[in-house]
Amino acid sequence: MPKAPAGKTAPKHKFVIDYSKPAADGVFDGADFEKFLHDRIKVEGKAGQLGDAVKITREGQNKITVSSNIPFSKRYLKYLTKKFLKKNQLRDWIRVVASSKDNYQLKFYNIDAGDADDEE
C-alpha cells in the first residue's frame, strides 16, 4: 500500500456554536465560554496547549468558531459545552442542539407547557 504524501494535512474541521438566545437574555458570557474552551480542549492529550492545531475565534457577540487541522470531534465540542453549562449552573435551563452538520445552537428548554397546568 502506498503511503500518503507527507506534505498533506488532515482535513480541516470547522464547527460553530451559536449562543445568541442565552446571550440576549444576559445569562451567558461568551468571553468566559471562549476561555473555558481554550483551557479545556485537549491536543495530543494536553489541555490548554492548542498551538496551531486548533483555533477558537469569536464572531460578533453571538457565535464561537472552532477550527481544527487535526481530527476533531463535534461530539467533543458538545461535551465541553455541556460541561461549561453545568459549571455555571445553566444546564437545567439551556440545552445544546445540533442545527446543522457543523453547527450547534444553545436553546432554552421549552417549559411553557408545564406552567399551563399549574394555573388551573
N, C-alpha and C positions, 0 to 999 in steps of 0.2 A: 504494500500500500504506500503510495506517495504521501509524504508529509505536506502539510500546509506551509506556504511560504512564511518565513519568519517575520516579514515586514507587515503582515496583515494583523489587525487587531480584532477583538471580538465585536460583534455588532453592538452599536450604541443603543442604550435604553434611555428613554425619557418618560418620566412619569410626572403628572401634575396633580396637586392636591388643592381643591377649591374649598376655602373655608369662609366664603362670603356671607352666608346666613348667620353663623355664630358671631362673626366679627362685627356685623351690622348691629347686633344686639349688645355688643360690648363685653361678651363673656369669654372671648377667645383672643389671645395675644399672638399675633403672627410672628413677631420677633422672638418671643420666648420659644415658640414651636420650632423655628428655624435653628435656634441654638441647640435645642434638645436633639434634633435630627443630626446636627453636626457632631455633637458629643457622643451619640449612641450608635450611629451607623458603623458597622464593622467592615474593615477591608483587610483581608488576609488574617482574620482572627483578632485584629486590634481595633478597638473602638476609638473614635476621635481622630484617627490618622488617615484622612481621606486622600491627601495628595492630589494628583491629577486624575485619579481613577473615578472619583465621584465629585460632582459639583452641585451645590444647593444654592438656588437663587430665588429671590422673592420677586414676583411680577406684580407690580402695583401694591394694593393693600389687601388683596383677597386670594392670592394664589402663590403656591410654592412649587418650583420645578426642581426635580431631582434628575440629573443627567449622569449616566454612568458609561464608562468604556469597558468595564468588566461585567461579567454575568451578575445581574441584579434582579431580585425577585420583587414583583409587585406586591406579593403577599407579605414580604418582609416589611415593606413600607406601611402596609395596613396594620401589621403587628405593632410597629413602633408608634403609629398614630394612636392606636387604641391604648397603648401604654402611657402616652402623654396625656390622653383624656382621663385615664384612671388616676394618674399622679395629681392632676389638677381638679379632681373630683367633678369632672364633667361627663363621665362615662354613662351616668344614669339619664342624661338629657340629650346627648349628642351621639349619633351613630355614623359609621363610615360606610358609604355606599359607592359602589363602582358605577360611574356614569357612562364610561366607555372603556375601550380596551386598555387605554393607558391613563385614565383619569379616575381620581377618587373625589368624592364630594362629601363634606360634612353637613349632616342634616339633623334637625331636631326630631326626636321621636314624636309621633302623632298621638298626643294624649287627650285630644278633644273628645273622643268617643267615651272615655271613662268619666269625664266631667258631666256629661249629659245625664247619666244615671243618678248622680248624686243630687241633682237639682230637683228631682221629682219628690 
